[in-house]
């Protein structure tokens, strides 16, 4: 198991992870599915997926995230791909493993992504609770069997679906990263779930942190929400934390590469996040290998920011 990252965080060092994978597949020409987004990409574009992982590793990522964000059985079924569940997920994990074998000069961990994405991004489209929970357990177990070094829970935003996903991840026995997604409310006076505007960020944190994640990340959140989110998080959590924000907007089924930050601007923000206590840094949708390379090249500046 690639567990070096635990030692790095325990030593108060900086851990650099990858950037957006689904959005990068789209940027390089892969059509996104209306229901499963990038979930099916490993079927017809495994070589490109492997190349993207390689590009992130060569840019400096020490953790790469498998393209399994949208690959639970119920999401794939909504895209007509129920029978392809195992093939899609095994190919996605194979692409990550082979990229590590081909491109890594040092240790690189593979995170199996597990999300609560509903079909078509529609919260009304979740299946029966038992079907949903079984789907999270099925995917988490497959990720573990295919060589994931940890489970990265991504876009946890509520207290019901997120709790099921986290329970399923914990069952694998692998380290679990809790990734919460938030944004400012329309009034700009509080933090709410990214897709759950009536759910204050504190509610999922109150439910999920006692389940003992290894790391808590503010992820897939706009940059302007990160600073207040870290402040909120650290009132409840004294363990390792990280940041990997989005850059842009979503207009189904495609990611919109708006609100881009130059790599140097991204580093400037990251320095501030490190001063707030973040030790894991990377990007989510809309971030590019160039952003990860800039973080790697600024590693000494980021390390120095721990004590600023």
Secondary structure by P-SEA (a helix, b strand, c coil): ccaaaaaaaaacbbbbbbccaaaaaaaabbbbbccccccccccccaaaaaaaaaaaaaacccccccccccccaaaaaaaccccaaaaaaaaaaaaaaaaaacccccbbbbbbccccccccccccccccaaaaaaaaaaaaaaaaaacccbbbbccccccaaaaaaaaaaaaaccbbbbbbbbbbccccccccccccccccaaaaaaccccccccbbbbccccccaaaaaaaaaaaccccbbbbbbbcbbbccccccccccccaaaaaaaaaaaaaaccccccccccccaaaaaaaaaaaaaaaaaccc
